[in-house]
Amino acid sequence: MSFLGKEYKVYKKENCDDLLKYLGVPEDQLEAVNSFNPTEKFEKNGDTYVYYTQEVKGPVEVKFKSGEEFDYVLMDEPTRTTIVVDGNTVTQTTKSAKNVTFYKREFNGDELVGTFWAEGFDGAYKFHYKAI
């Protein structure tokens, strides 16, 4: 888990628009969402992890235990979320009233590749990050 304590910033995205449209992001907001390049960071204290990132509205801090479902508000939508940390892979499952999404983060040194997909959608959205 060499990624703990490192901050990673998005530098490249792939296959964004179709998945965002499928998830209901309005056409007039696609450009703003696509131009947003957040950072991500994980820390661990005992058996609790802390995940730091940004949403369009500002910074977010999420405390969780690996494999335990918790309530999380994502872009104003209440969800039930589970994050599993397994070595250098962090997999997130988020269930809302509208859909179920998955986000798999694979850390490799100073690189992070995040793959985001949704139940019922054929394809995935990829994020490429570098440690900063």
Buried (B, 14 or more C-beta within 10 A) or exposed (E): BEBBEBBBBBEEBEBBBEBBEBBEBEEEEBEEBEEEEBBBBBBEEEEEBBBBBEEEEEEBEBEBBBEEBEEBEBEEEEBEBBBBBEEBEBBBBBBBEEBBBBBBBBBEEEBBBBBBBBEEBEEBBBBBBEBE
